[in-house]
Amino acid sequence: MKFQALFFLLILTCMYLSLAQGSYGNCCLGHVTGMKANVKRNIESYRMQETDGDCNIRAVVFLMKKKPLHKTQKTRCADPNQGWVQDVIRAVIARNQI
């Protein structure tokens, strides 16, 4: 009986630790200070990251065009309060409306 209780407690502890770690896989941890023109042309879309849930900073996440041999899509994170970021957002919206 003691072994079963100890085993159950061990399982609960492992589950708690795995849930307590959080998931920062999709969160920006910092901002870029600028982008080159050729990088801006490769932006496909964007999304807003808010400070709710697991993410600690507010950011605009720019999703770059996926290259044929790459498995994942590259992202760049920028401060939504910066003027150049607002300009890039407007350009992406205009480009996607065509």
N, C-alpha and C positions, 0 to 999 in steps of 0.2 A: 504494500500500500504506500509506503514511504517513497519507494522508487517511482511509482506512478505520479505521485504528487510532485516530486522533484523534476521528473521529466516534463510534466505539464507546465511547471513554472519556468523551466528552461525554454520551452517552445514559446511561451508568452513573452519572455524577455527578448528573444530573438526577433519576434514579430514587432515588438515595440521599438526596438533599435532601428529596424529597417524602415519603419514608418517615420520615425523621428528625424531621420537624416534629411528629409526634404528632397525636392527634385528641382535642380537648377539647370537642367538640360536645355530648356527653352528660354532661359532668362538672360538678358544682357547684364553684364557685371560692370560695364563701363561704356563710355562714349568715345567715338572718333571725333577729332577736332576739325576734320575737313576731308574732302574727297577730290581726287583728280577727275578731270572731265571724262576720260574714258571709263572710269568706274561708274560715274553717274549715268552714262549711256547704257550700262549693263543692268541697271535696276529694272526689275520686272514688276514688282509690286511692293507694298509696305503694309505693316500692321503696327498698331499702337500697343505698347507694353505699359501697363499701369502698375502701381505699387501694391496691388492686392494679391493675396495668396502667397506664392513662393518668391516672387520677384521683389527686389528691394529698391530699384530705381525706375523712374518713368523714362521711357525711351521710345523712339521711332525705330522699328526694325525694318531695314530695307532688305528685300529678298532679291538676290542677284539671279540673272539668267543661268539656268543649269547647263553646265558643259556636258557634252555627250559622254565622256568617259568617267565622270564623277558620279558617285552614288548619292551624295548629299548636296543640298542647295546651300550656297554660301550666304551669309548674312553680314550686315554692317549695322551697328547700333549708333544712334545719334541723339543728341539732346533736342527734344521737340521745341524748346524755347529759343533756339538759335535761328537767325534769319535765313541762313543758307539752307537749313533743313526744310523750312517752310517753302523755299523756292524749289527745292528738289521734289517735295511732295506735289506741288502744283504742276511741275513738269511731268511727273509720272502719271498724274490724273489726266492731264491733257493728252499724253501719248497713248494711254489706254482707251480713251474715248473715240479714237479714230477707227 
